[in-house]
């Protein structure tokens, strides 16, 4: 089960995300704001340093297979309704195609290129080209770097 949630400050939503465990994710948000320089982290840091706390509200429970689409739906919905989401500043939704996301998720599950091809009904050469294209878009050179980029940008949900 995946949870789609929002972060609120003074009644205003400023971030939409997804996670497997709300408690752990909340703790991660609080911890990451000390070292992360994204607008979301700076906003959380500002809230916490003022002695207040940010709200983390469950929007929906969904299956892992459609978590990406549901999260994207909420980002689009709230941004169209006037919320200034920090997601949109560091947004990567347009960077990867559906096929690239599928390949990234299989790579994250430690499936080798030669086995990804038959799963997605593509040749191993096509999969390798897609893999290189993802690395280029993510601006990383190594597999661990690609996995970290996928986690940081919400494509990969770590099972903690």
N, C-alpha and C positions, 0 to 999 in steps of 0.2 A: 504494500500500500504506500502510495506517495501522497504527501500533503502539499497542497498549494496554499500559500499564506501571504499575508501582507504585513509590512511594518508601518506603524502609524506614529506620528508625533503631533501632539495637540490636535487630535482628531483628523489629521490629514495623512492620507496614504502617501508614502514616499518610495516604497520598494515592493515588488512582487517577486516571490521566489518559490522554490520547491525543495522538499527534503523528505527523508525517511523517518526522522525522529525530531519532533518539534523542540524538545528540551535541549538536545545536543546542538541543534542548529542555532537556537537562541544563544547558547553559551559561545558558540563559534563566532556569531556576529559580535558579541561583546568583546571577545578576545581579539578578533581580527582588527577591530577598529584601532588598536594600539599600533599596528605595524602597516596596515593597508592604507593607501593614499587615494582610494576611489572616493567619489563624492558621497556614496552611501556610507562608507566607513567614517568619513569625516562628520557626517550628520549624526551618526550613532554616537561618536566620541563627544560631539558637542552636547547632545542630549544628556549623556551620562555624566559629563563634567559639570553640568548645571544642577546636578542633584536629582534630576528626573529620570524616568525610565521610558524606554520605547515600548509600544504595544506590538505584540506579534499575534495576529489574528488568523485563524484557520478560515480559508475561503472554500476549500473543497478537498475531498479525499478522492483519489483516482488511481487507476492502475498505472504501472510503470510504462506500459506500452503507449499511453496517450498523455503522459505527464507534460511532455514538451508542448504539445498542441494546446493543452488546457492553460498552461502557464502563459503561453503566447497570447491566448484569448484574453486573459485577465489584464495583461500588459496593454494590449490594444484597447480593451474596453475602458479601463481607468484613464489611460492617456487621452482618449477621445472625449472623456467626460471631465476634463479639466485638471486632472491630477498631474503634478509635475514629478514624474517618476525618475529616480536616479538610474533605473535600468536603461532609460533611453539615451543617456549620455555615453555609457560604455556598452551600448547594445551590440550584440553579435548575431542577432536573429537572421539578418540578411547575409551573413558571411558564409554559412554552410547550406548546401542543398540538402534535400531529404536523403538522397543517396549517400552524400558525404557524412551525414549524421549517423546513418545506419552503419557505415564502415567504421567510423570513430567508436561507436558503441561496441562493435564486435572486437575491435582492437583492444579496447579497455577490458574486455572479457578474456583477453589473452588468446584470441583466435588468430591463427597464422593466416597470412595473405592467401596461401594456396587453398585454405579451407573456406575463407570468406567468399571467394568467387562462386563456388557451387551454391552456397547459401543464398546469395543474392542474384544468382543466375547471370553472372558476369565472368569474364576471363580473368585469370590471375594478373595478367598485364594491365587490364583495366583497373583492377583493385589497387595495384601498385601505383598507377598514375593518380588515382583518387587520393590515395594515402599521401603522396608527395604534394598534391594540390592542397590538402588539408594542412600539412606542415607549413606550406608557403603562406597560406591565409593566416595561420596562427603565429607565424613568424618564429617557429621553433625548429630545432635541428634534430632533436633526439626523441625517442619514444616516451621516456619519462616526462620530458617537457611538454609533449603533445597531450599526455594524460592530465598533467597538472593544468594546462590551458583549458582542456575540456571540463574539468571540475570547476575552475574559477569562473568560467563563462556559462555554467549551468547546463551543459550538454550531458555531462556524466554525473550521476548521483552516486557518491560512494556509499557502500553498505557498511555503516559503522555499528 
